[in-house]
Amino acid sequence: MTGYYTADEVRSAEADLFTRVPAGEPMRRAAYGLAGVVAAELRARCGGVAGRTVGLLVGSGDNGGDALWAGTMLRRRGVVVVAVLLNPDRAHTAGLAALRRSGGRVCADTARATTELAGADLVIDGIVGISGRGPLRPEAARIVAGLDVPIVAADLPSGVDPDTGAVTGPAVRADITVAFGARKPVHALAAARCGRIELVPIGLQLPEPGLAALDPAAVGAGWPVPGPDDDKYSQGVTGVCAGSETYPGAAVLCTGAAVAATSGMVRYAGTAHSAVLAHRPEVVAVPRLADAGRVQAWVFGPGSGTDTAARDRLAEILGAEVPVVVDADGLTLLADEPGLVRGRRAPTVLTPHAGEFARLAGHEPGADRVAAVRELAAAWQVTVLLKGRATLVTEPGRPVLVNEAGGSWAATAGAGDVLSGVIGALLAAGRDPAWAAAAAARVHALAAGLAAHAAVPGGEGAAPISATPLLRRIPEAVATLRALRT
């Protein structure tokens, strides 16, 4: 897994590193890595390094020092470097002296910053690091707003909270972020602000992470595929209770997703059974829950309604000793009657978006989505998947798993129905609930990206999609991840 570490965890690891290496060595390692990324970007964008111009936005403290030392190293490669000091009296002394000795230009008058940076090919954001909180101050915000060149952020984009990714005012939007020593939560929770992430090791010894992402190759390796002795039952039978005769779409999407995710068999129970059979003849579809037969996991909620009959179907399903995924209308029912799920011995996976989360928890997820999802999972003793571009999954007492989708192509009606079906298929195959939810989110996001890019003739760019092409790309997404496993 890929770990993400809070500011406190990184500071503790840095304090340990300072006892093991000479003074100043960690900063030089960070700066060397930053300079290397900037040089590579200049080559890619400008065709070379020597003679190009790089601007530095230098704040106080070590983050500004990282930028100054990186500027010094770029000067040795023939780069013209212009440093704008946002707080001249608190600029990193050794880094500033080194830049001046190397021939770098220094501007201590922020009123002239726009003029000084006008010819830059690229700008390094060294305004604040992991100790910074809150938005950019007005003068820094004015300078950043005036930039029209790529920005490389030193460790994290300034103005974005390192632990929550929250943006409460003016903040940097970077094209590349160079993470020093460890990835921080901001790199997953506010990826759109970070751009491409480049990790520069500096020798930190880190604990087990409280926030992590499944590696794509591990998702591919753990995905259920039939073995030589498998049959349709041993691969997992997924039950779906979704949609209705009036609104059959959710049933079609949810069952289709369970089929596409390689469930050995899918059983559907509900009044949309005719529509399901018309689209998916391989599904065993019946109108009544009592006639569905045995399953290894249930999916309930998409398009199911919230009337008394729906509530009774949910209660019956939750009474079974098998894993259950509850989504959409099912979450509305649980918000009104939490006792239906609390105390279950079999795994339960809740898949709310922010509004549904608020109904379940009694409050919005807020800026700290990681803490919020932990709190709900602990209070309800269930696995929670909180949807978003950065989808979060956790269960009581375990790390939070994050899936950064790389885009918002799945933000379309019906996409959640597809996700629920994929999770149900993985649960029916016997996968761990948190792993199943996180792995499903990874495949779901990849399928959405594949569909969005396929929507543009020639493969140049991407276009908005609906849930149906997303569903059709699920097998391709699984195959893509499985190809990584070796």
C-alpha positions in Angstrom: 0.0 0.0 0.0 1.0 3.6 -0.5 1.0 5.5 2.8 0.1 9.1 3.5 1.5 10.7 6.7 0.2 13.6 8.7 2.2 16.7 9.4 2.8 15.5 13.0 4.0 12.1 11.8 6.4 13.7 9.3 7.8 16.2 11.9 8.5 13.3 14.3 10.3 11.3 11.6 12.3 14.4 10.6 13.3 15.0 14.2 14.6 11.4 14.3 16.4 12.0 11.0 18.2 15.1 12.3 19.8 12.9 15.0 21.2 10.6 12.3 22.6 12.9 9.6 24.7 16.0 9.5 22.9 19.4 10.0 21.4 20.6 6.8 21.6 17.3 5.0 17.8 16.6 4.9 17.2 20.0 3.3 19.9 19.5 0.7 18.4 16.1 -0.2 15.0 17.7 -0.6 16.3 20.5 -2.6 18.4 18.2 -4.9 15.2 16.2 -5.6 13.2 19.4 -6.2 15.9 20.8 -8.6 15.9 17.5 -10.5 12.2 17.5 -11.0 12.3 21.1 -12.2 15.1 20.4 -14.6 13.3 17.5 -16.1 10.1 19.6 -16.5 12.2 22.3 -18.2 13.6 19.8 -20.6 10.1 18.4 -21.3 8.4 21.8 -21.8 11.2 24.0 -23.1 13.6 21.5 -24.8 16.5 22.3 -22.4 17.6 23.5 -19.0 20.5 26.0 -19.5 19.3 29.5 -20.3 15.8 28.9 -19.0 14.3 31.1 -16.2 12.9 29.8 -12.9 11.1 32.0 -10.3 11.1 31.2 -6.6 8.3 32.3 -4.3 10.1 32.1 -1.0 8.3 32.1 2.3 9.9 32.0 5.8 11.3 28.9 7.3 12.4 25.6 5.9 10.0 25.4 2.9 11.5 28.6 1.6 14.9 27.2 2.3 14.2 24.2 0.2 13.3 26.5 -2.7 16.4 28.6 -2.2 18.7 25.6 -2.2 17.0 24.1 -5.2 17.5 27.5 -7.0 21.2 27.3 -6.2 21.5 23.9 -7.7 19.6 25.0 -10.8 22.0 27.9 -11.2 24.8 25.3 -11.5 22.9 23.9 -14.5 22.8 27.3 -16.2 19.3 28.3 -15.2 18.5 32.0 -14.5 16.9 32.1 -11.1 14.8 34.9 -9.6 13.8 34.7 -6.0 10.9 36.7 -4.6 11.2 37.0 -0.8 7.7 37.3 0.7 9.2 37.8 4.2 12.8 39.0 3.7 13.6 39.3 7.4 12.7 35.6 7.9 14.1 34.1 4.8 16.3 31.0 5.3 19.7 32.5 6.0 22.0 29.8 4.6 19.8 29.1 1.5 19.6 32.8 0.7 23.3 33.2 1.0 24.0 30.2 -1.2 21.6 31.5 -3.9 23.3 34.9 -3.9 26.8 33.3 -4.2 25.6 31.3 -7.2 24.5 34.4 -9.0 20.8 34.2 -8.4 18.7 37.4 -8.4 16.8 38.3 -5.3 13.8 40.5 -5.1 12.8 41.7 -1.6 10.1 44.1 -2.9 6.9 42.1 -3.4 5.4 45.0 -5.3 7.9 44.2 -8.1 7.2 40.5 -8.1 5.0 40.4 -11.2 7.6 42.3 -13.2 10.5 40.1 -11.8 8.7 36.9 -12.7 7.4 38.0 -16.1 10.0 36.0 -18.1 9.9 32.9 -16.0 9.4 29.5 -17.7 8.3 27.9 -14.4 7.8 29.0 -10.8 8.6 27.1 -7.6 6.1 27.5 -4.8 8.1 27.6 -1.5 5.7 29.8 0.4 4.7 27.5 3.3 5.2 23.8 4.1 3.5 21.3 6.4 3.4 23.8 9.3 1.3 26.2 7.3 -2.4 26.5 7.9 -5.1 28.6 6.3 -5.2 30.5 2.9 -2.4 32.5 1.3 -1.9 35.9 2.8 -3.1 38.8 0.5 0.3 39.7 -1.0 1.2 36.1 -1.7 -2.3 35.5 -3.1 -1.9 38.5 -5.4 1.4 37.3 -6.8 0.1 33.7 -7.3 -3.0 35.0 -9.1 -0.9 36.9 -11.5 1.2 33.9 -12.6 0.6 32.3 -16.0 3.3 29.7 -16.0 3.6 26.1 -14.6 4.0 25.9 -10.8 6.0 23.3 -9.0 5.0 23.1 -5.3 7.7 22.3 -2.8 6.1 19.5 -0.6 2.5 20.8 -1.0 0.7 23.6 -2.6 0.7 26.6 -0.3 -2.7 27.5 1.2 -4.0 23.9 1.2 -4.2 22.1 4.5 -1.6 19.3 4.7 -3.7 16.9 6.7 -7.2 17.5 5.3 -6.7 19.0 1.9 -9.1 21.7 2.8 -9.0 25.0 0.9 -10.5 28.0 2.8 -9.3 30.8 0.6 -6.6 31.7 -2.0 -4.3 28.8 -2.5 -1.8 27.5 -5.1 -2.9 25.2 -7.8 0.3 23.3 -8.8 1.1 21.5 -12.0 3.6 19.3 -10.1 4.1 18.7 -6.3 7.4 17.4 -5.1 6.7 15.5 -1.8 9.7 15.4 0.5 10.3 12.2 2.4 6.6 11.0 2.5 3.3 11.6 0.8 0.9 13.7 3.0 -2.9 13.4 3.1 -3.2 16.6 1.0 -1.6 14.7 -1.9 -4.6 12.3 -2.1 -7.4 14.5 -0.6 -6.7 17.6 -2.8 -5.0 15.9 -5.8 -6.6 18.4 -8.2 -4.5 21.2 -6.4 -1.3 19.1 -6.4 -1.1 18.0 -10.0 1.4 15.2 -10.6 3.0 14.0 -7.4 6.8 13.3 -7.4 8.2 11.7 -4.2 11.8 12.5 -3.2 13.1 10.2 -0.5 15.2 11.9 2.2 15.7 9.0 4.6 12.7 9.2 6.9 11.8 6.2 9.0 8.0 6.2 9.1 5.3 4.3 11.1 2.5 2.3 9.7 0.2 4.8 8.0 -3.3 5.7 9.2 -4.2 6.7 5.6 -3.2 4.5 2.7 -4.1 3.6 -0.9 -4.2 0.1 -2.3 -1.6 -0.3 -5.0 -3.2 -0.9 -8.4 -1.1 -4.1 -8.9 -2.4 -5.4 -5.6 -6.0 -4.8 -6.6 -5.4 -6.7 -9.8 -3.7 -9.6 -8.0 -6.5 -9.8 -5.4 -9.4 -9.7 -7.9 -11.4 -12.9 -7.9 -11.1 -15.0 -11.1 -12.2 -18.6 -11.6 -9.7 -21.3 -10.8 -9.5 -24.8 -12.3 -11.8 -26.2 -9.6 -14.3 -23.3 -9.5 -18.0 -23.4 -10.5 -20.6 -20.7 -10.7 -21.4 -21.2 -7.0 -17.9 -21.3 -5.6 -17.1 -18.0 -7.3 -19.8 -16.2 -5.3 -23.4 -15.6 -5.7 -24.4 -11.9 -5.5 -28.0 -10.9 -4.6 -29.4 -7.6 -5.7 -32.5 -5.9 -4.5 -32.7 -2.6 -6.3 -34.9 -0.5 -8.6 -38.6 -1.0 -9.3 -40.9 -1.6 -12.2 -41.4 2.1 -12.5 -37.7 2.9 -12.1 -35.8 -0.1 -13.4 -32.5 1.7 -14.3 -30.9 1.2 -10.9 -31.7 -2.6 -11.0 -30.2 -2.9 -14.5 -27.0 -1.0 -13.6 -26.5 -2.7 -10.3 -27.0 -6.3 -11.6 -24.9 -5.5 -14.7 -22.1 -4.3 -12.5 -22.1 -7.5 -10.4 -22.0 -9.6 -13.6 -19.2 -7.4 -15.1 -17.1 -7.7 -11.9 -17.0 -11.5 -12.5 -19.5 -12.7 -9.9 -20.1 -16.4 -10.5 -23.9 -15.9 -10.4 -26.2 -12.9 -9.9 -29.7 -13.2 -8.4 -32.1 -10.3 -8.6 -35.2 -9.9 -6.5 -37.7 -7.0 -7.2 -40.3 -5.6 -9.4 -37.8 -4.7 -12.1 -37.1 -8.3 -12.9 -38.5 -8.1 -16.4 -36.2 -5.2 -17.3 -33.2 -6.9 -15.7 -33.8 -10.1 -17.8 -34.2 -8.0 -20.9 -30.7 -6.5 -20.4 -29.0 -9.4 -18.6 -30.5 -12.8 -19.4 -27.7 -14.5 -17.4 -29.2 -13.0 -14.2 -31.7 -15.2 -12.2 -34.5 -12.6 -11.7 -37.6 -13.0 -9.6 -40.2 -10.6 -8.3 -40.1 -11.6 -4.7 -37.3 -11.6 -2.2 -38.6 -14.9 -0.8 -37.9 -16.6 -4.2 -34.4 -15.3 -4.7 -32.5 -18.3 -3.4 -29.3 -18.4 -1.5 -26.6 -15.7 -2.0 -23.2 -15.0 -0.5 -23.8 -11.2 -0.3 -26.6 -8.7 -0.9 -26.8 -5.3 -2.4 -29.7 -3.2 -1.4 -30.9 0.3 -2.0 -30.4 1.9 -5.4 -33.8 2.9 -6.6 -35.5 0.7 -4.0 -37.8 3.4 -2.5 -38.3 4.3 1.1 -41.8 3.1 1.8 -42.8 0.5 4.4 -42.4 -2.4 1.9 -38.8 -1.3 1.1 -38.1 -1.0 4.8 -39.3 -4.5 5.4 -37.2 -5.9 2.5 -34.1 -4.2 4.0 -34.8 -5.6 7.4 -35.1 -9.1 5.9 -31.9 -8.8 4.0 -30.0 -7.4 7.1 -31.3 -10.3 9.1 -29.4 -12.7 6.9 -26.0 -13.8 8.0 -24.2 -12.6 4.8 -22.4 -9.4 3.9 -24.7 -6.6 2.8 -24.0 -3.4 0.8 -26.5 -0.6 1.6 -26.6 2.4 -0.8 -28.9 5.2 -1.9 -32.5 4.7 -0.6 -31.3 2.0 1.8 -29.2 4.7 3.5 -32.2 6.9 3.9 -34.0 4.1 5.6 -31.1 3.4 7.9 -30.8 7.1 8.8 -34.4 6.9 10.1 -33.9 3.5 11.8 -30.3 2.8 12.7 -31.2 -0.2 14.8 -31.7 -2.2 11.6 -28.0 -2.4 11.1 -26.4 -1.8 14.4 -25.4 -5.1 16.1 -25.2 -7.1 12.9 -22.6 -9.9 13.1 -22.1 -10.2 9.4 -20.2 -7.4 7.5 -22.2 -4.3 6.5 -20.9 -1.8 4.0 -22.5 1.7 3.8 -21.7 3.8 0.7 -22.9 7.3 1.3 -22.2 10.5 -0.7 -21.8 13.7 1.4 -25.5 14.3 1.7 -26.3 10.8 2.7 -23.4 10.9 5.2 -24.9 13.9 6.8 -28.2 12.1 7.3 -26.4 9.1 8.9 -24.0 11.0 11.1 -26.1 14.0 11.9 -23.6 16.4 10.5 -21.7 17.1 7.2 -18.3 15.4 6.7 -16.7 18.8 7.1 -13.1 19.7 6.2 -11.6 16.6 7.9 -13.2 13.8 5.8 -10.8 11.2 7.2 -11.8 11.9 10.8 -15.5 12.0 9.8 -15.4 8.6 8.1 -13.5 7.0 11.0 -16.1 8.4 13.5 -19.1 7.1 11.5 -17.6 3.6 11.1 -16.8 3.4 14.8 -20.2 4.7 15.9 -22.1 2.3 13.7 -19.6 -0.6 13.7 -19.7 -1.0 10.0 -17.5 -0.4 6.9 -18.1 3.0 5.5 -17.2 4.2 1.9 -17.5 7.9 1.6 -17.8 8.8 -2.1 -15.9 11.7 -3.7 -13.0 12.2 -6.1 -11.0 11.0 -3.2 -13.2 8.1 -2.0 -12.5 7.0 1.6 -13.1 3.6 3.1 -12.6 2.4 6.6 -13.9 0.1 9.3 -13.5 0.3 13.1 -9.9 0.1 14.3 -8.3 0.0 10.9 -6.5 2.5 8.6 -8.5 4.6 6.2 -8.1 3.5 2.6 -8.2 6.3 0.0 -8.8 6.0 -3.7 -8.0 9.2 -5.7 -9.9 8.8 -8.9 -7.7 11.1 -11.0 -10.8 12.9 -12.2 -14.5 13.3 -11.7 -15.7 11.3 -14.7 -17.8 9.1 -12.4 -19.8 12.0 -11.1 -22.9 11.1 -13.1 -26.3 9.6 -12.3 -26.3 5.9 -11.9 -22.5 5.6 -11.3 -23.1 4.8 -7.7 -25.4 1.9 -8.6 -22.6 0.4 -10.6 -20.2 0.8 -7.7 -22.5 -1.0 -5.3 -22.8 -3.9 -7.7 -19.1 -4.3 -8.0 -18.6 -4.2 -4.2 -21.4 -6.8 -3.8 -19.6 -9.1 -6.2 -16.3 -8.9 -4.3 -18.1 -9.5 -1.0 -19.8 -12.5 -2.5 -16.4 -13.8 -3.5 -15.3 -13.7 0.1 -13.1 -10.6 0.0 -12.5 -8.5 3.1 -15.2 -5.7 3.3 -12.7 -2.7 3.4 -10.6 -4.2 0.6 -13.6 -5.0 -1.5 -14.9 -1.4 -1.2 -11.5 0.2 -1.9 -10.7 -2.2 -4.8 -14.2 -1.6 -6.3 -13.6 2.1 -6.1 -10.3 1.8 -7.9 -11.8 -0.3 -10.7 -14.9 2.0 -10.9 -12.7 5.1 -11.2 -10.5 3.4 -13.9 -13.5 2.3 -15.8 -14.9 5.9 -15.8 -11.6 7.2 -17.1 -11.4 4.7 -19.8 -15.0 5.5 -20.9 -14.4 9.2 -20.8 -11.3 8.9 -23.0 -13.0 6.5 -25.4 -15.8 9.0 -25.8 -13.4 11.3 -27.8 -12.6 10.2 -31.4 -8.9 9.5 -31.8 -8.3 9.2 -28.1 -7.3 12.9 -27.7 -8.7 14.2 -24.5 -11.9 13.0 -22.7 -15.6 13.9 -22.5 -18.4 13.5 -20.0 -20.0 10.1 -19.8 -23.1 8.4 -18.4 -23.2 5.3 -16.2 -23.8 2.9 -19.1 -20.4 3.3 -20.8 -18.8 3.3 -17.4 -20.4 -0.1 -16.7 -19.2 -1.5 -20.1 -15.6 -0.6 -19.2 -15.6 -2.5 -15.9 -14.1 -5.8 -17.4 -11.4 -3.7 -19.3 -10.5 -1.9 -16.0 -10.2 -5.3 -14.2 -8.1 -6.7 -17.0 -5.8 -3.6 -16.9 -5.2 -3.9 -13.2 -4.6 -7.7 -13.4 -2.0 -7.1 -16.1 0.0 -5.1 -13.5 0.2 -8.0 -11.0 3.4 -9.4 -12.3 
